[in-house]
Amino acid sequence: MPRSMPYSLIQKLTGELLGTALLLAVVIGSGMMGQRLASGNDAVALLANTAATVAGLYVLIEVFGPISGAHFNPAVSTIMAIRGTLAKKHLLPYIVAQLTGALFGAWLAHVMFDISVLQVSSKIRTGTGQWIAEIVATAGLLLVILRAPSEKVAAMVAAYIGCAYWFTASTSFANPAAAFGRMFSDTFAGISPASVPAFVAAQFAGAGIGLIVSRYLDD
């Protein structure tokens, strides 16, 4: 049944924390499972990782969207604060909840696969191509979020991310919280701490481009 009363800030932050944690558990866990079962075939592992992420993201947006907006992403929350659909005073708490959830999600995936919980990734992801890929991936994500009909957002965001896993050189992180959480997982989906700042800068740049393009299309 529809909820008649608005959700409290604590409920919204809980939704962002849980949703981001589960998203990272899906991304990291499916990466490990895919790699284990693919016998060294990275293409098959990435395909499994993509399929799980698409399905998981769709479900999580449907579940948590009515509560918190299902951002799970500091770049998305920042753009929503700029647009006025998220109160600016709630932006920092949202980001803290997302980053905390991302870390917990990485740890949860490690526990489920019976590997060391505390890890730091050694997987270098760097270079102009990957940074441009993150700009493109995040700009596209924001365009989808801002332009999609409300009843189709979950399906369209999930489909776009699944597509972007394959057409971008970076496999489409498009999310500073995802980069942060994956930094603490030395697995298939990991990213080294040294690679994270450039990824995050590219993601925020892409989010800004997505907003500018969306506004231009409305003029």
MIFI-574555 format. One line per 4 residues: number of its first residue (from 1); their letters; for each residue x, y, z of N, C-alpha, C, O, CB. Coordinates in steps of 0.001 Angstrom, whole numbers. Glycine has a CB too. Example, Ala and Ser with C-alpha at 12.3 -4.5 7.8 and 13.67 -1.06 7.14 Angstrom:
1) as) 13190:-5690:7800:12300:-4500:7800:13200:-3300:7800:14236:-3319:8465:11308:-4473:9046; 12850:-2250:7080:13670:-1060:7140:12900:30:7870:13409:1138:8039:14084:-598:5725
//
This chain:
1) mprs) 837:-1198:0:0:0:0:876:1254:0:1930:1239:635:-949:3:1223; 495:2330:-676:1280:3571:-670:1389:4131:744:454:4033:1538:647:4619:-1607; 2531:4712:1040:2755:5319:2349:2174:6726:2343:2437:7509:1430:4271:5344:2705; 1386:7045:3363:729:8348:3409:1612:9425:4031:1436:10607:3737:-565:8245:4181
5) mpys) 2567:9034:4896:3438:9997:5566:4811:10018:4897:5279:8983:4422:3574:9657:7067; 5462:11180:4852:6798:11238:4253:7816:10485:5103:7648:10331:6313:7241:12695:4074; 8856:10028:4455:9924:9327:5172:10804:10330:5905:11022:11442:5424:10773:8474:4199; 11305:9937:7062:12202:10795:7835:13594:10765:7211:13903:9897:6395:12258:10345:9322
9) liqk) 14434:11733:7610:15803:11762:7104:16541:10485:7486:17293:9947:6673:16550:12990:7641; 16344:9996:8691:17010:8763:9124:16600:7599:8228:17445:6792:7841:16673:8447:10601; 15319:7504:7895:14865:6442:7005:15485:6588:5615:15873:5596:4998:13335:6449:6906; 15577:7806:5133:16184:8038:3821:17665:7656:3829:18151:7013:2899:16019:9511:3406
13) ltge) 18374:8052:4878:19798:7721:4971:20006:6222:5110:20954:5665:4556:20440:8447:6154; 19115:5573:5851:19187:4116:5966:18979:3461:4611:19659:2494:4266:18147:3601:6968; 18029:3996:3841:17812:3486:2498:19035:3643:1615:19379:2731:863:16641:4179:1870; 19697:4795:1696:20903:5019:900:22042:4117:1344:22774:3583:511:21332:6475:990
17) llgt) 22196:3946:2648:23262:3085:3156:23029:1629:2752:23935:973:2237:23360:3202:4684; 21822:1128:2985:21526:-270:2651:21587:-498:1148:22159:-1487:688:20144:-670:3183; 20999:417:380:20996:255:-1067:22389:256:-1650:22698:-565:-2513:20184:1337:-1705; 23251:1179:-1188:24620:1234:-1694:25405:10:-1260:26199:-525:-2033:25320:2504:-1214
21) alll) 25188:-443:-19:25872:-1641:463:25501:-2855:-384:26372:-3628:-784:25529:-1900:1938; 24226:-3019:-653:23789:-4167:-1441:24278:-4056:-2891:24630:-5062:-3507:22256:-4284:-1405; 24298:-2843:-3425:24814:-2663:-4779:26276:-3073:-4863:26669:-3776:-5794:24650:-1211:-5224; 27080:-2645:-3906:28499:-3014:-3921:28691:-4502:-3680:29585:-5113:-4265:29266:-2218:-2870
25) avvi) 27865:-5091:-2829:27941:-6541:-2621:27635:-7282:-3919:28275:-8285:-4234:26965:-6985:-1510; 26657:-6784:-4667:26319:-7387:-5962:27483:-7252:-6937:27887:-8233:-7561:25053:-6732:-6553; 28019:-6051:-7069:29093:-5800:-8034:30337:-6625:-7701:30895:-7298:-8568:29446:-4304:-8063; 30763:-6568:-6445:31995:-7266:-6053:31766:-8770:-5979:32588:-9549:-6462:32505:-6745:-4699
29) gsgm) 30651:-9182:-5375:30379:-10605:-5240:30212:-11306:-6576:30748:-12396:-6776:29151:-10810:-4412; 29467:-10685:-7501:29283:-11311:-8812:30583:-11328:-9606:30809:-12226:-10417:28199:-10579:-9603; 31436:-10334:-9370:32747:-10343:-10015:33583:-11525:-9548:34237:-12188:-10353:33486:-9038:-9736; 33559:-11787:-8245:34305:-12925:-7718:33724:-14244:-8204:34467:-15140:-8607:34314:-12891:-6197
33) mgqr) 32398:-14370:-8169:31770:-15602:-8626:32048:-15830:-10109:32381:-16942:-10518:30259:-15562:-8367; 31911:-14784:-10905:32176:-14909:-12329:33604:-15333:-12605:33852:-16187:-13456:31886:-13609:-13027; 34537:-14742:-11892:35937:-15074:-12103:36234:-16517:-11696:37009:-17204:-12362:36829:-14112:-11323; 35622:-16976:-10608:35851:-18343:-10156:35315:-19367:-11152:35949:-20390:-11410:35208:-18558:-8797
37) lasg) 34142:-19080:-11706:33489:-20047:-12589:33948:-19946:-14034:33756:-20883:-14810:32005:-19865:-12529; 34553:-18818:-14407:34936:-18608:-15807:36288:-19202:-16156:36694:-19178:-17318:34950:-17143:-16116; 36983:-19730:-15175:38276:-20404:-15407:39259:-19526:-16175:39930:-19979:-17103:38059:-21708:-16172; 39328:-18259:-15768:40300:-17359:-16362:39817:-16602:-17582:40560:-15791:-18135:41492:-18116:-16722
41) ndav) 38581:-16848:-18017:38032:-16129:-19165:37409:-14828:-18663:36302:-14835:-18126:36976:-17002:-19934; 38116:-13715:-18834:37648:-12437:-18298:36374:-11948:-18976:35559:-11268:-18352:38728:-11392:-18442; 36199:-12292:-20249:34984:-11865:-20953:33750:-12507:-20327:32733:-11842:-20131:35069:-12225:-22451; 33839:-13791:-20018:32717:-14486:-19376:32493:-13941:-17973:31351:-13764:-17551:32973:-16010:-19322
45) alla) 33577:-13672:-17248:33459:-13109:-15904:32778:-11744:-15942:31923:-11448:-15108:34842:-12992:-15248; 33161:-10910:-16915:32544:-9585:-17033:31074:-9698:-17428:30241:-8918:-16967:33300:-8731:-18062; 30761:-10668:-18280:29366:-10868:-18668:28512:-11242:-17460:27406:-10729:-17291:29261:-11955:-19746; 29032:-12142:-16618:28304:-12520:-15406:28174:-11337:-14457:27115:-11117:-13869:29006:-13685:-14700
49) ntaa) 29247:-10582:-14312:29259:-9389:-13467:28222:-8373:-13956:27514:-7763:-13156:30666:-8753:-13450; 28143:-8201:-15269:27189:-7257:-15863:25752:-7683:-15610:24926:-6875:-15184:27433:-7129:-17366; 25453:-8948:-15871:24079:-9439:-15719:23593:-9283:-14286:22463:-8855:-14052:23986:-10907:-16142; 24451:-9630:-13325:24066:-9504:-11921:23877:-8045:-11532:22951:-7713:-10791:25116:-10154:-11021
53) tvag) 24746:-7176:-12025:24639:-5753:-11688:23361:-5144:-12261:22681:-4380:-11576:25863:-4988:-12208; 23035:-5467:-13486:21814:-4953:-14105:20588:-5369:-13301:19738:-4538:-12977:21693:-5451:-15553; 20500:-6658:-12982:19346:-7154:-12221:19304:-6545:-10823:18251:-6113:-10357:19386:-8687:-12124; 20456:-6516:-10161:20509:-5983:-8802:20176:-4507:-8751:19452:-4066:-7859:21873:-6212:-8207
57) lyvl) 20690:-3745:-9690:20443:-2307:-9703:18966:-2009:-9940:18394:-1128:-9298:21298:-1630:-10777; 18357:-2738:-10856:16919:-2549:-11110:16105:-2789:-9843:15250:-1978:-9487:16438:-3494:-12229; 16367:-3886:-9175:15611:-4232:-7963:15844:-3198:-6864:14897:-2771:-6203:16007:-5636:-7461; 17092:-2795:-6667:17404:-1852:-5594:16763:-482:-5835:16302:159:-4891:18916:-1700:-5454
61) ievf) 16732:-33:-7083:16079:1249:-7378:14582:1153:-7116:13981:2083:-6580:16339:1671:-8842; 13983:31:-7494:12551:-152:-7259:12238:-189:-5755:11235:368:-5310:12061:-1447:-7936; 13096:-844:-4989:12849:-1003:-3548:13083:297:-2791:12249:700:-1981:13743:-2101:-2973; 14211:955:-3047:14604:2111:-2246:14242:3458:-2877:14315:4492:-2213:16077:2063:-2003
65) gpis) 13853:3450:-4147:13485:4699:-4805:12416:5492:-4079:12576:6699:-3894:13021:4413:-6178; 11323:4852:-3658:10276:5597:-2953:10712:6141:-1589:10085:7054:-1051:9076:4714:-2768; 11788:5577:-1037:12240:5995:299:13234:7147:212:13014:8211:792:12877:4813:1044; 14312:6933:-505:15409:7912:-517:15681:8518:-1888:16486:9443:-2004:16663:7265:-16
69) gahf) 15029:8017:-2914:15362:8409:-4273:16314:7439:-4935:16557:7521:-6139:15957:9782:-4282; 16859:6509:-4144:17775:5479:-4658:18924:6077:-5457:19185:5659:-6585:17015:4490:-5528; 19613:7058:-4871:20767:7646:-5544:21937:6672:-5549:22478:6351:-6607:21175:8962:-4868; 22328:6202:-4364:23461:5284:-4178:24741:5848:-4787:25652:5083:-5105:23148:3916:-4799
73) npav) 24832:7156:-4955:25874:7735:-5781:26052:9212:-5423:25134:9999:-5652:25539:7569:-7279; 27200:9616:-4871:27404:11021:-4503:27276:11994:-5671:26844:13130:-5477:28754:11181:-3884; 27642:11572:-6874:27506:12459:-8026:26039:12722:-8336:25659:13850:-8652:28206:11861:-9252; 25215:11686:-8245:23777:11846:-8462:23180:12743:-7381:22402:13647:-7685:23068:10470:-8474
77) stim) 23536:12502:-6133:23004:13323:-5040:23407:14782:-5196:22609:15678:-4921:23488:12792:-3688; 24638:15029:-5636:25098:16401:-5841:24269:17100:-6906:23874:18253:-6728:26577:16418:-6232; 24004:16417:-8005:23194:17017:-9067:21766:17248:-8578:21160:18269:-8906:23191:16118:-10324; 21224:16318:-7803:19873:16495:-7275:19818:17680:-6308:18811:18385:-6252:19399:15209:-6571
81) airg) 20886:17900:-5551:20935:19070:-4664:21007:20362:-5475:20376:21357:-5115:22144:18976:-3711; 21765:20352:-6557:21850:21532:-7426:20481:21834:-8039:20094:22997:-8157:22908:21316:-8544; 19755:20794:-8426:18440:20970:-9044:17343:21291:-8028:16253:21721:-8405:18066:19723:-9810; 17629:21084:-6747:16655:21386:-5712:15737:20235:-5350:14816:20417:-4553:15840:22529:-6136
85) tlak) 15961:19047:-5914:15131:17896:-5566:15656:17162:-4330:14976:16296:-3780:15056:16935:-6744; 16857:17510:-3903:17403:17058:-2622:17804:18297:-1846:18522:19150:-2368:18626:16078:-2814; 17350:18407:-610:17708:19561:210:19229:19635:354:19880:18631:643:17028:19481:1606; 19785:20825:152:21240:20958:218:21799:20544:1572:22921:20044:1648:21644:22386:-82
89) khll) 21038:20742:2636:21508:20344:3962:21559:18830:4119:22186:18323:5049:20613:20940:5033; 20906:18108:3220:20911:16647:3277:21996:16030:2402:22207:14818:2445:19562:16112:2861; 22690:16851:1602:23678:16309:665:24818:15599:1387:25136:14458:1050:24239:17421:-208; 25436:16241:2364:26562:15618:3062:26130:14341:3785:26824:13332:3667:27179:16604:4062
93) pyiv) 25016:14333:4530:24580:13069:5141:24334:11969:4110:24653:10807:4364:23316:13295:5947; 23776:12315:2961:23569:11323:1896:24906:10731:1453:25040:9515:1316:22840:11964:686; 25890:11597:1232:27190:11114:754:27862:10235:1802:28439:9200:1471:28105:12297:392; 27788:10645:3062:28377:9829:4133:27705:8452:4185:28378:7432:4334:28240:10548:5504
97) aqlt) 26377:8431:4063:25650:7156:4071:26064:6289:2884:26235:5079:3029:24128:7401:4042; 26222:6897:1726:26611:6145:531:28023:5572:656:28251:4409:325:26522:7039:-705; 28958:6372:1126:30329:5887:1275:30418:4791:2335:31127:3800:2162:31264:7044:1636; 29695:4983:3424:29671:3956:4472:29068:2668:3930:29601:1582:4156:28872:4446:5704
101) galf) 27956:2792:3215:27326:1615:2630:28236:910:1647:28268:-320:1608:26043:1999:1947; 28979:1667:848:29890:1063:-123:30964:237:571:31293:-863:126:30538:2142:-988; 31507:766:1656:32523:26:2407:31933:-1244:3011:32533:-2315:2920:33124:908:3513; 30753:-1124:3631:30101:-2293:4220:29772:-3337:3157:29873:-4537:3409:28827:-1875:4958
105) gawl) 29375:-2877:1965:29055:-3806:890:30269:-4602:444:30164:-5800:177:28473:-3061:-284; 31423:-3944:360:32657:-4657:10:32980:-5698:1068:33320:-6836:744:33834:-3672:-148; 32875:-5310:2325:33144:-6263:3404:32167:-7429:3389:32559:-8574:3617:33083:-5561:4751; 30892:-7141:3119:29890:-8196:3066:30219:-9205:1973:30102:-10412:2186:28502:-7600:2836
109) ahvm) 30626:-8722:814:30995:-9632:-271:32171:-10512:143:32186:-11704:-161:31344:-8843:-1544; 33141:-9945:821:34298:-10722:1266:33885:-11801:2267:34366:-12933:2206:35351:-9798:1893; 33001:-11445:3177:32543:-12428:4171:31825:-13573:3476:32059:-14737:3798:31608:-11765:5218; 30951:-13254:2523:30193:-14306:1838:31094:-15253:1060:30779:-16436:928:29176:-13688:899
113) fdis) 32216:-14748:540:33118:-15583:-243:34307:-16102:581:35261:-16668:49:33624:-14801:-1439; 34210:-15889:1879:35180:-16452:2813:36616:-16053:2473:37523:-16885:2454:35060:-17962:2830; 36797:-14768:2208:38141:-14241:1998:38388:-13150:3033:37475:-12764:3763:38319:-13691:539; 39609:-12659:3096:39955:-11638:4073:39046:-10419:3935:38866:-9889:2839:41418:-11229:3916
117) vlqv) 38480:-9985:5050:37554:-8848:5013:38292:-7563:4690:37849:-6785:3845:36815:-8707:6348; 39397:-7341:5347:40144:-6086:5182:41151:-6228:4048:42127:-6971:4154:40867:-5692:6500; 40900:-5509:2969:41761:-5556:1798:41916:-4152:1226:41108:-3263:1495:41193:-6524:732; 42958:-3971:439:43124:-2766:-375:43479:-3237:-1775:44386:-4051:-1950:44232:-1793:215
121) sski) 42771:-2731:-2764:42965:-3204:-4127:44328:-2801:-4679:44844:-1724:-4383:41866:-2671:-5024; 44893:-3685:-5481:46151:-3396:-6181:45928:-3223:-7675:46887:-3114:-8439:47168:-4512:-5936; 44661:-3197:-8100:44332:-3158:-9527:44377:-1722:-10047:43507:-910:-9730:42939:-3776:-9781; 45389:-1421:-10840:45556:-81:-11400:44565:113:-12546:44481:-705:-13462:47018:140:-11890
125) rtgt) 43826:1204:-12474:42929:1594:-13566:43238:3065:-13853:42800:3949:-13116:41381:1367:-13192; 43967:3316:-14886:44382:4689:-15160:44563:4909:-16647:44552:3961:-17431:45674:5019:-14420; 44729:6158:-17030:44948:6505:-18427:43839:7381:-18976:42708:7350:-18490:45071:5256:-19260; 44170:8156:-19985:43219:9109:-20556:41948:8423:-21037:40850:8942:-20837:43862:9866:-21706
129) gqwi) 42084:7274:-21663:40918:6561:-22163:39948:6197:-21063:38737:6336:-21231:41343:5323:-22887; 40464:5731:-19939:39591:5345:-18834:38945:6564:-18189:37787:6503:-17775:40373:4554:-17790; 39674:7659:-18100:39091:8875:-17511:37980:9433:-18411:36928:9851:-17927:40189:9950:-17288; 38227:9433:-19707:37172:9870:-20635:35973:8930:-20547:34824:9368:-20603:37707:9923:-22094
133) aeiv) 36249:7649:-20409:35171:6668:-20287:34301:6963:-19070:33078:6839:-19131:35746:5249:-20193; 34932:7351:-17969:34152:7667:-16775:33336:8946:-16942:32226:9048:-16419:35070:7798:-15575; 33879:9913:-17664:33104:11119:-17968:31879:10751:-18798:30765:11178:-18495:33976:12161:-18720; 32088:9960:-19839:30993:9553:-20720:29964:8725:-19953:28761:8960:-20065:31533:8752:-21920
137) atag) 30446:7751:-19172:29541:6874:-18440:28675:7653:-17460:27472:7412:-17365:30329:5808:-17700; 29279:8583:-16734:28527:9331:-15727:27615:10367:-16356:26501:10583:-15878:29476:10007:-14758; 28070:11009:-17417:27205:11959:-18126:25977:11243:-18669:24859:11747:-18563:27974:12653:-19275; 26188:10067:-19252:25068:9294:-19767:24118:8852:-18675:22900:8887:-18847:25569:8096:-20509
141) lllv) 24685:8433:-17541:23845:8020:-16411:22958:9163:-15946:21765:8967:-15715:24712:7525:-15248; 23530:10359:-15807:22721:11500:-15356:21671:11880:-16384:20557:12258:-16022:23613:12704:-15062; 22012:11786:-17657:21022:12067:-18691:19844:11106:-18604:18689:11512:-18731:21662:11987:-20073; 20143:9842:-18390:19068:8854:-18259:18206:9168:-17037:16978:9165:-17124:19652:7424:-18153
145) ilra) 18842:9434:-15910:18101:9718:-14677:17218:10958:-14843:16060:10964:-14427:19074:9915:-13498; 17770:11993:-15448:17048:13265:-15564:15991:13253:-16660:15021:14007:-16582:18023:14384:-15826; 16158:12410:-17684:15258:12452:-18830:14255:11305:-18870:13246:11403:-19568:16056:12448:-20087; 14504:10229:-18146:13638:9053:-18231:12284:9313:-17586:12220:10022:-16582:14307:7852:-17567
149) psek) 11202:8767:-18128:9908:8828:-17445:10025:8165:-16074:10704:7148:-15940:8799:8141:-18294; 9377:8722:-15062:9556:8261:-13682:9288:6772:-13525:9964:6098:-12748:8648:9035:-12757; 8303:6254:-14258:7952:4841:-14098:8949:3909:-14795:8881:2691:-14633:6554:4592:-14641; 9869:4484:-15567:10834:3663:-16300:12270:3881:-15840:13193:3304:-16414:10732:3950:-17775
153) vaam) 12473:4700:-14819:13833:5047:-14399:14637:3810:-14023:15773:3656:-14472:13791:6013:-13220; 14073:2932:-13212:14823:1767:-12738:15305:908:-13900:16475:532:-13962:13963:929:-11791; 14401:604:-14814:14764:-250:-15946:15774:439:-16859:16709:-198:-17342:13515:-634:-16743; 15590:1736:-17098:16470:2444:-18019:17858:2655:-17419:18855:2537:-18130:15859:3786:-18402
157) vaay) 17940:2962:-16133:19248:3111:-15481:19991:1776:-15485:21175:1727:-15817:19082:3632:-14026; 19306:702:-15120:19941:-612:-15098:20420:-1018:-16487:21522:-1544:-16642:18973:-1659:-14550; 19590:-772:-17490:19969:-1125:-18863:21161:-295:-19329:22066:-817:-19981:18779:-924:-19820; 21165:996:-18997:22275:1853:-19416:23590:1396:-18779:24613:1303:-19457:21989:3318:-19046
161) igca) 23557:1115:-17477:24780:674:-16800:25272:-644:-17384:26474:-831:-17571:24539:527:-15287; 24344:-1562:-17675:24750:-2819:-18290:25416:-2606:-19634:26424:-3242:-19947:23559:-3728:-18451; 24852:-1712:-20426:25447:-1370:-21718:26811:-722:-21545:27760:-1046:-22259:24524:-440:-22498; 26900:206:-20583:28143:954:-20381:29264:86:-19826:30436:424:-19992:27898:2119:-19449
165) ywft) 28935:-1023:-19172:29969:-1978:-18744:30818:-2403:-19939:32013:-2671:-19810:29326:-3221:-18072; 30170:-2458:-21107:30841:-3014:-22284:31342:-1969:-23266:32321:-2225:-23967:29916:-3935:-22991; 30710:-799:-23348:31182:150:-24361:32166:1167:-23811:32723:1948:-24582:30015:872:-24970; 32403:1187:-22478:33395:2095:-21916:34652:1332:-21510:34581:180:-21081:32813:2847:-20709
169) asts) 35793:1982:-21649:37067:1344:-21327:37220:1072:-19837:38012:220:-19433:38211:2206:-21805; 36454:1805:-19014:36585:1684:-17557:35608:680:-16958:35636:441:-15750:36376:3035:-16907; 34751:91:-17776:33621:-750:-17344:32628:18:-16491:31926:-567:-15667:34128:-1955:-16568; 32569:1313:-16686:31494:2162:-16162:31265:2073:-14659:30264:1521:-14202:30237:1820:-16846
173) fanp) 32210:2628:-13894:31940:2818:-12470:30822:3857:-12315:29793:3593:-11693:33236:3266:-11705; 31046:5046:-12895:30047:6138:-12938:29505:6498:-11569:28369:6958:-11453:28892:5751:-13837; 30311:6295:-10524:29804:6439:-9156:30973:6563:-8186:31700:5589:-7994:28901:5235:-8769; 31183:7728:-7566:32278:7862:-6604:32181:6898:-5425:33208:6454:-4912:32320:9265:-6087
177) aaaf) 30971:6567:-4986:30832:5605:-3884:31283:4221:-4316:31902:3495:-3538:29378:5552:-3390; 30973:3853:-5557:31418:2555:-6070:32944:2507:-6134:33552:1507:-5754:30811:2283:-7468; 33564:3594:-6617:35023:3651:-6671:35608:3536:-5262:36601:2841:-5051:35491:4961:-7345; 34988:4221:-4307:35461:4170:-2926:35359:2753:-2363:36331:2246:-1803:34660:5144:-2051
181) grmf) 34216:2112:-2501:34041:776:-1955:34931:-253:-2625:35497:-1120:-1960:32611:359:-2081; 35056:-157:-3941:35860:-1131:-4683:37346:-967:-4413:38131:-1877:-4680:35595:-1003:-6170; 37735:186:-3885:39112:418:-3476:39528:-539:-2355:40710:-842:-2191:39288:1867:-3027; 38535:-1010:-1585:38815:-1880:-442:38565:-3354:-762:38309:-4158:134:37965:-1462:748
185) sdtf) 38643:-3700:-2058:38459:-5086:-2468:39488:-5442:-3529:39424:-4950:-4655:37027:-5321:-2998; 40432:-6292:-3169:41483:-6690:-4104:40997:-7894:-4916:41580:-8977:-4873:42811:-7027:-3345; 39917:-7666:-5653:39265:-8718:-6423:39036:-8236:-7851:39551:-7191:-8251:37926:-9136:-5765; 38268:-8997:-8612:37993:-8695:-10018:37485:-7270:-10216:37850:-6614:-11191:36980:-9679:-10571
189) agis) 36650:-6788:-9304:36015:-5473:-9454:36787:-4343:-8780:36313:-3207:-8761:34623:-5518:-8894; 37951:-4625:-8235:38668:-3639:-7442:39300:-2516:-8252:39407:-2583:-9476:39719:-4317:-6661; 39713:-1482:-7528:40447:-360:-8115:41439:137:-7065:41083:290:-5897:39472:798:-8579; 42666:384:-7471:43688:791:-6510:43407:2195:-5983:42842:3022:-6699:45083:734:-7153
193) pasv) 43797:2472:-4735:43600:3819:-4186:44222:4918:-5046:43677:6018:-5137:44179:3889:-2795; 45354:4625:-5672:46013:5636:-6497:45181:6002:-7723:45326:7096:-8267:47383:5141:-6933; 44310:5090:-8160:43502:5339:-9351:42190:6051:-9044:41546:6584:-9947:43212:4040:-10049; 41797:6061:-7781:40474:6565:-7410:40303:8073:-7626:39289:8468:-8201:40204:6239:-5971
197) pafv) 41233:8941:-7199:40988:10383:-7342:40659:10818:-8761:39743:11616:-8957:42184:11142:-6869; 41382:10315:-9756:41109:10703:-11140:39754:10180:-11593:39039:10858:-12331:42211:10187:-12070; 39397:8968:-11152:38082:8421:-11485:36976:9294:-10900:36001:9609:-11583:37950:6976:-10968; 37128:9679:-9646:36097:10489:-8995:35981:11853:-9663:34874:12344:-9887:36407:10656:-7500
201) aaqf) 37120:12467:-9981:37084:13763:-10668:36358:13638:-12008:35551:14496:-12366:38517:14304:-10885; 36652:12565:-12742:35995:12347:-14032:34500:12129:-13854:33700:12606:-14659:36617:11150:-14754; 34125:11416:-12812:32708:11143:-12561:31937:12419:-12250:30843:12620:-12776:32557:10153:-11411; 32485:13276:-11408:31801:14530:-11107:31753:15443:-12336:30765:16144:-12554:32497:15247:-9941
205) agag) 32828:15433:-13141:32816:16212:-14382:31720:15692:-15310:30980:16473:-15908:34200:16149:-15087; 31624:14373:-15425:30592:13781:-16263:29196:14108:-15773:28300:14375:-16574:30769:12291:-16326; 29004:14091:-14454:27695:14428:-13896:27315:15862:-14244:26168:16143:-14590:27691:14233:-12373; 28285:16764:-14149:28019:18155:-14514:27664:18298:-15982:26766:19064:-16332:29220:19020:-14194
209) igli) 28358:17570:-16841:28050:17607:-18274:26645:17071:-18531:25898:17629:-19335:29087:16792:-19076; 26293:15990:-17846:24955:15434:-17999:23879:16439:-17635:22865:16540:-18326:24806:14195:-17151; 24088:17182:-16559:23129:18206:-16140:23043:19327:-17175:21948:19769:-17525:23522:18782:-14766; 24187:19783:-17661:24207:20870:-18645:23477:20454:-19920:22688:21225:-20466:25659:21278:-18972
213) vsry) 23738:19246:-20390:23094:18772:-21611:21596:18644:-21413:20813:19009:-22290:23683:17432:-22045; 21194:18118:-20248:19754:17985:-19958:19065:19337:-19947:17968:19483:-20485:19537:17286:-18611; 19707:20332:-19332:19126:21668:-19307:19071:22285:-20689:18106:22966:-21036:19911:22563:-18380; 20111:22044:-21482:20118:22569:-22860:18946:21994:-23662:18320:22704:-24448:21461:22235:-23564
217) ldd) 18660:20723:-23462:17583:20074:-24203:16221:20635:-23815:15261:20520:-24577:17612:18572:-23967; 16132:21245:-22626:14867:21834:-22186:14682:23271:-22667:13575:23809:-22620:14782:21794:-20681; 15782:23897:-23136:15690:25301:-23566:15021:25423:-24935:14862:26531:-25447:17088:25939:-23612
//
